[in-house]
Amino acid sequence: MNADLLAILEYWEREKGISKDVLLQAVEEALISAAKKAVGPARNLRVQIDPKSGDIRAYATLMVMEKPESKHDHISVAEARRHHPNAQLGEEVEVEVTPENFGRIASQNAKQALLQHIRKAEKQLIYSEFKDRTGDIVSGIVRRFERSDVYLDLGKFEALLPNRERVPTEEYQVGERVRCFVKAVDTGSHGPEIILSRADPNFVIKLFKLEVSEINDGTIEVKAIAREPGYRTKLAVHSRDEKVDPVGACVGLRGQRVKNIVRELNNEKVDIIPWDPDITQFVANALNPAKLQSIDIDEERRRLNVMVDEEQLSLAIGKRGQNARLTSKLCGWHVDIQAREEKTLGFEEKVAQAVRAFASIDGISEEQATALVNSGFHTLEDLLQVEIDDLMEVPGIGDAAKDILEAVQMETQRRNAPSEEGEAS
């Protein structure tokens, strides 16, 4: 046991940085209770461990008397002088009272006390080293699971990744290396404990600080973040330097910066959004690429009523309402997204609308427009596909067919002119 004890003490001193002398003292204190059971209620009983050999000895302070009345409190003059040649009557002398096989008797107590003291000392070291590291990212190896909680080995210390701080889409294996955010160093009933997180939004912010130098040096500021861990994150950024594009800097050349972060987040989607002091513009940025028709503001209740076209509704709301929820969290306002009701035109209204459209073209009268619509022509494209001879046969058109087709062609060219210029540029 003695050799094993020394080996254990040296191991913990090397691995955990706890002094061997401190551990020896802790074991000696624990062994006193074992010695009292083995020796009895001796006066001033103490236990000592030889730091070199590991031998365990028990000592008691006894009073020298002519006729000892209690073997636990007194010692005869002759016996005292065997240990201390100069011992005198009435003096107190310390003598060894180690029972036979005391090492085996005390071994269980020693090991238990040692483990308890190591845990206590380790907790104190945890607090000393990690009290100022809250907010850092650390890397650890998965060691074990307790229910859904994960314990990671950080080297000298063990840390806890609670189930509530795990990402629901992630699974971990024993021996796997995982990077986590140091959320807190809690002091509970069992002492300080390192609490890690991969679900905290600040984990994403810290990753961006490590990856994007402009955020780390303060040129770009993270104004807000909203996250559903494992699925999607929205990050609002603002540049204090007009020459620096906040979104472009976060994305990086060929998207490399954000790709590195997405890879660490196991392909969680990350939307980087330009922050704007105007809440309507900020919401529009957050809901992009959905196109908004209007935004009504209720400042008193901090609500925004966003109107979109029917075909844009699913894009704006997102899968299971995720886009709308994250936008609300990001902006700090409750965002309601609704589809704009489009009036369904009746047959007569559609006819009248088509007639007005044709009549608005130079070279086509209202009577001619009515004749065209009544003959089944409702758009410019319909007229561009008809032959002049066929158009001449339409009642009310006749010889005006050529002029009408020329007018339609000119109107088509006029409408297409802006888009053609845009393509050329």
Residue pairs with C-beta under 8 A, 6 or more apart in sequence:
1 103
1 104
1 107
1 110
2 53
2 54
2 55
2 56
2 103
3 54
5 27
5 49
5 54
5 107
5 110
5 111
5 114
6 54
8 111
8 114
9 20
9 23
9 24
9 27
9 114
10 20
12 18
12 23
12 114
12 118
13 19
13 20
13 23
15 156
16 118
16 121
16 122
16 125
16 156
17 125
17 156
18 118
18 121
18 122
18 125
20 51
21 51
22 117
22 121
23 114
23 117
23 118
23 121
24 49
24 51
26 113
26 114
26 117
27 49
27 110
27 113
27 114
27 117
28 46
28 47
28 48
28 49
29 113
30 109
30 110
30 112
30 113
30 114
30 117
31 47
31 49
31 56
31 58
31 106
31 109
31 110
31 113
32 45
32 46
32 47
33 109
34 47
34 102
34 105
34 106
34 109
34 110
35 45
35 47
35 58
35 102
35 106
36 42
36 45
37 105
38 58
38 99
38 102
38 105
38 106
39 45
39 58
39 60
39 72
39 97
39 99
40 71
40 72
41 72
42 60
42 62
42 72
42 73
42 97
43 60
43 61
43 62
43 63
43 72
43 73
44 60
44 61
44 94
45 58
45 59
45 60
45 97
46 58
46 59
46 60
47 56
47 57
47 58
47 59
47 106
48 56
48 57
48 59
49 55
49 56
50 56
50 57
55 103
56 98
56 102
56 103
56 106
56 110
57 96
57 98
57 102
58 96
58 97
58 98
58 99
58 102
59 94
59 95
59 96
59 97
60 72
60 94
60 95
60 97
61 92
61 93
61 94
62 73
62 74
62 75
62 80
62 92
62 93
62 94
62 95
63 73
63 74
63 75
63 90
63 91
63 92
64 74
64 75
64 76
64 77
64 80
64 87
64 88
64 89
64 90
64 91
64 92
64 93
65 74
65 75
65 76
65 77
65 89
65 90
66 76
66 77
66 89
67 76
68 74
68 75
68 76
75 93
75 95
77 87
77 89
79 95
80 87
80 91
80 93
80 95
81 87
83 93
83 95
83 96
84 93
84 95
87 93
99 105
119 190
119 191
120 191
122 157
123 190
123 191
123 192
123 193
124 191
124 192
125 156
125 157
126 157
126 185
126 191
126 192
126 193
126 194
127 185
127 187
127 191
127 192
129 156
129 157
130 157
130 182
130 185
130 192
130 194
131 185
131 192
133 182
133 185
134 182
134 183
134 184
134 185
135 181
135 182
135 202
135 206
136 181
136 182
136 206
137 179
137 180
137 181
137 182
137 203
137 206
137 207
137 210
138 154
138 159
138 179
138 180
138 182
138 196
139 154
139 177
139 178
139 179
139 180
140 152
140 153
140 154
140 155
140 159
140 177
140 178
140 180
140 196
141 152
141 153
141 175
141 176
141 177
141 178
142 150
142 151
142 152
142 153
142 172
142 173
142 174
142 175
142 176
142 177
142 178
143 151
143 152
143 153
143 158
143 174
144 151
144 174
145 151
145 174
147 163
148 163
148 166
149 160
149 161
149 162
149 163
150 160
150 161
150 166
150 172
150 178
151 158
151 159
151 160
151 161
152 158
152 159
152 160
152 161
152 178
152 180
152 196
154 194
157 194
158 194
159 180
159 182
159 193
159 194
159 195
159 196
160 193
160 194
160 195
160 196
161 178
161 180
161 196
161 197
161 198
162 195
164 199
165 183
165 195
165 196
165 197
165 198
165 199
165 200
166 198
166 199
167 198
167 199
167 229
167 230
167 265
167 266
167 268
168 229
168 230
169 229
169 230
169 231
169 266
169 268
170 198
170 230
170 266
172 178
178 198
179 198
179 264
180 196
180 197
180 198
180 203
181 196
181 197
181 198
181 200
181 202
181 203
181 206
182 194
182 195
182 196
183 195
183 196
183 197
183 200
183 202
184 195
185 192
185 193
185 194
185 195
186 192
186 193
186 195
187 193
197 203
198 229
199 227
199 229
199 230
201 225
201 226
201 227
201 233
204 225
204 227
204 233
204 235
204 261
204 265
204 270
205 222
205 225
205 235
207 261
207 264
207 265
208 215
208 222
208 235
208 250
208 261
209 215
209 216
210 216
211 252
211 257
211 260
211 261
212 220
212 249
212 250
212 252
212 257
214 220
214 239
214 244
214 246
214 249
215 221
215 222
215 237
215 249
215 250
218 240
219 239
219 240
219 241
219 244
219 249
220 237
220 238
220 239
220 240
220 244
220 246
220 249
220 250
221 237
221 238
221 239
221 240
222 235
222 236
222 237
223 236
223 237
223 238
223 275
224 235
224 236
224 275
224 330
224 331
224 332
225 233
225 234
225 235
225 236
225 330
226 233
226 234
226 325
226 326
226 327
226 328
226 329
226 330
227 233
227 234
227 326
228 322
228 325
228 326
229 268
230 265
230 266
230 268
231 268
231 269
231 322
232 268
232 269
232 270
232 271
232 322
232 323
232 326
233 265
233 268
233 269
233 270
233 271
233 326
234 271
234 273
234 286
234 326
234 327
234 329
234 330
235 250
235 270
235 271
235 272
235 273
236 273
236 274
236 275
236 282
236 285
236 286
236 330
237 246
237 247
237 250
237 272
237 273
237 274
237 275
238 246
238 274
238 275
239 245
239 246
239 249
246 272
246 274
246 275
247 272
247 273
247 274
249 257
250 257
250 258
250 272
251 257
251 258
251 272
252 258
252 259
258 270
258 272
261 270
262 268
262 269
262 270
271 286
271 326
273 282
273 285
273 286
273 288
273 330
274 285
275 282
275 285
276 282
276 285
279 297
279 304
279 331
279 333
280 295
280 297
280 304
282 331
283 292
283 295
283 304
283 306
283 327
283 331
283 333
283 335
284 292
284 295
286 326
286 327
286 330
286 331
287 306
287 316
287 323
287 327
287 337
289 315
290 308
290 312
290 315
290 316
290 323
291 308
291 309
291 312
292 306
292 307
292 308
292 312
292 316
293 307
293 308
293 309
293 340
294 306
294 307
295 304
295 305
295 306
295 307
296 304
296 305
296 307
297 303
297 304
298 304
298 305
301 334
302 332
302 333
302 334
303 333
303 334
303 335
303 336
304 331
304 333
304 334
304 335
304 336
305 336
305 338
306 316
306 335
306 336
306 337
306 338
307 338
307 339
307 340
308 316
308 337
308 338
308 339
308 340
309 339
309 340
309 342
310 339
310 340
310 342
312 339
313 337
313 338
313 339
315 323
316 323
316 324
316 337
317 323
317 324
317 337
318 324
318 325
318 326
324 335
324 337
327 335
328 334
328 335
345 353
350 378
351 373
354 369
354 373
354 378
354 379
355 366
355 369
355 370
355 373
356 369
357 369
357 379
358 364
358 368
358 369
358 372
358 373
358 377
359 365
359 366
359 369
361 407
361 408
361 411
362 407
362 410
362 411
363 403
363 404
363 406
363 407
363 410
364 372
364 404
364 407
364 408
367 396
368 396
368 397
368 400
368 404
370 396
371 394
371 395
371 396
371 397
372 383
372 394
372 397
372 404
375 394
375 395
376 382
377 383
377 386
380 408
380 411
380 412
383 391
383 404
383 405
383 408
384 408
384 409
384 412
386 405
388 401
388 402
388 405
391 397
391 401
391 404
391 405
392 398
392 399
392 401
394 401
397 404
